[in-house]
Amino acid sequence: MDSEHTKVLLITDANPQSQLFVDYIKNEVDCSVGILPPEAYRQELSTQRIVLLIDADHVSEGDMHEWHLACMESPPRIMSVFNLKDEEHAMDIMRMLHIHGVFYRNDSISLICKGIGALIEGDFWMSRSLMTRLIDFYRHQQLSIFRPACGLTQREMEIISLLASGDSNLEIAEKLFVSEHTVKSHIYNIFRKIKVHNRIQAMNWAKKNLMTTPRLPLSGNKGGDIRRNHH
């Protein structure tokens, strides 16, 4: 994607330090860059593609939610957060908001610019470990939402999800650190609860009723690849 058609907006308090940051980004990324205060989420923005860099040190969680809503209502918007303390802090934010990019306090300016470039290109910018945790979070969230409706336990939900992915009993046992006999017992109970008689029927049931491969609530990734940073 052409950076000339994308604008980068730094959401933070305007001061000499943030202006230096903006000037550096302009030189490194070669695109239009501006600053908006944290409370400017109601401001009418241009219809061009925008990458938002939200300063976790100066933008409250409430204002982050407002920016998130503004992004959802007026695409194309790519939301990222910088000055995060660590991966735990990033997960806290990402459990609430749909974030494309994550930048930490100890990230160098050159690395941040590299990440901005990746966001402009339509990729995500976060570590593989963070993406794995995020996928796991949404997977368990989906299982927790659905479990009361079908009467399956958490363990049974995990097993039928793996079964629907094509895993054998032995593979399921190894992934869940249980015996193959335990897996067979769970599968028997699953068949009884969802009223099926074999693995094929169970797999079809799971594919119709479960999200076995969770989709992240993120958009803009042109090829499904995750750009890795140094974390």
N, C-alpha and C positions, 0 to 999 in steps of 0.2 A: 504494500500500500504506500502511496506517495505521502511523505511527511508534509509536503506543501499544502495538502488538503486536510491536515489534522492540526488541531490546536491543543496545546498543553496548558492546563490551568492549575496553578498551585493554590490550594485552599489553606490559607494560613494568615497570620498577622503580618501586615506589610511593615518591614523594617529593613535597614541596610543589609543585614545578613541574608534575608530572603530574596532581596533584589539581586545580590551577588549570585545566589543560587540560580535565579531565573536567567541571568546573563550567561552563566556557564552552560546551562541547558541549551540556550539559543545557539551558542557556538558549536556545541557538540552534536546536537540532534538536528539542527538546521530546520526548525519549524517555528511557528508562532507560539510564544509563551507569555502568559500573563499571571497576575495574582488577583485572587478574590478573597475577601474576609470570610470567616467561618459562617457568618449568618446570612450570606448572600445567596442561599439556595433558592430563594424566590425570584432572583433576578432572571430576566429573560436572556437566554444564551442564544448564540447563533445556531443555525441548523447544521453547521458542519460537524464533522466527527471530532469529538473532544475526549482527551485523556485527562482525567482528574487525578491529581496527586494531593491526597488529604493528609494534613499534618496531625498525627496522633497526639502530639504535644500541645497543640493549640485548638483543636476541634473537639468539642464534647461529643459523647456518644449520641446524645439527642440530636445534635446538628449533623452527625454522620448519618443517622437514620433519615433525616430530611434530605440530605444530598442523595442518599440511595433512592428515595422515592422520586426525586427529581430525575435521576438517571433512568429509572424504570418508565417514567412518563414521557421522557423526551429522548429517545434513542436517536442517533448512535452515541452512547456515552460509555466510556471505559473507566471503571473506578479502581483506584489503587490507593494504598495507605503507606505512608512512610513514617520514620521515627518510631517504629515498633520496638519494644524492648527485647523480645525474644520470640521463639516459636509459640510458646504458650500464650503470649499476648496476641500474636497473630491469629491463633485458633479462636480465642475469645471474640475477636472482631469478626472472623469469618463464619462463626456460628450464627451471627446476627445479620450479616450483610453479604451480598454477592460481590466478591472482590476478584479482580483479574490479576493484580500485582501486589507484592508485599516487599517492603524495603525496611531494613533494620537500622537502628541508630549507628551501629558501627560499620555500615556499608559506606564505601568510598563514593565520592561524587561521580567518579568515572564509572563505577559499577551501576549506580542509579541511572546514569544516562544510558548505559547499555540496556538496562531493563526497560527504560522508557522507549527505546528503539524497538525492543521486542513487542511491547504493548501496541505501538503504532503499527507494527506489522501484523497484528491480530493474534499474537501468541499470549499465553499466560507467563507471568514472571513470579515464580516461587520455587522453593526447593522441592525435590521429589518426595522427601520425607513429609513435608507439610501437605502436599497434594494427596499422599497416601492416607494421612490422618483425616483429611477432609472427606475423601471418598468413604472411609470407614464410618465417619460421623453420619453422613447422609444415608449410608446403608443401614446402620442401626436405627436411625430415626425412622426410616421407612418401615423397618420390621416392627418397631414399637408401635407405630400408628396402626398397622394392619393386624397385629397379633390378637387383640380382643375380638375382632370380627370373626376370625376363623377358629379360635380356641386353641391354637398351637402355642406351646411354650417358646421361650426365647431360643433354647437349644434346638427345638424342632424347626423353628424358623430358619436358623443357621444351616441345619442339615438339608432342608428341602431347597434352600437357595443354592447350596453347593451341588446338590443332586441335579437341579435344573441346569447348572452350568456344565453337566456332563461328567462330574467326578464319580469314580467308583466308590464302593463302600470303604475300601482300604485307603483310598486317597482322602476321603472325608475324615476317616479315623485319624490319619496322620496330621491333617490340618487342624483338627480340634483336640488333638492329644488325648484321645479316648481309644478304647478297644474297638475292633471291628464288630464284635458281638454287641457292644453298646449301640453302635450305629444301626445295626440290624433291628434292635429292639425299638429304637426311636422311629425308624422307617415304618415298622409295623404299626406303631401308634399314629403316625402321620397318615398312613393309608386309611386307617379307621376313621380318623377325624375329618378328613376331607373327602371321604367316601370314594376312594379309587381302589383299584385292584392290582396295579403293577406300576413299574417305574415310568413307563411311557406315559401312562395316564397322569401320574404325579408330575412329571416334567411338563406336560401340557397344561395342567392346572396351575403350576407355578408360573409358567410363562404368561398365562392370562391374568394372574392375580398378584404377582409379585414383580418388583423391579429388581431383577437379579443382578443387573449391571447398572448401578446407579448413575444417573446423568447429573453432572454438576449443574447448578443453576447459574451457569456462566455462558456468555455468548462472545462471539468475535474471534474464536480460535479458527484460523483458516484451514488447518490441517489436522487438528487434534493433537499436535505435539505440545509438549511442555518444555519451555525454555528453562534450563536449570541455572541457578546462580551458584555462588560459591558456598552456600550453607548446606 
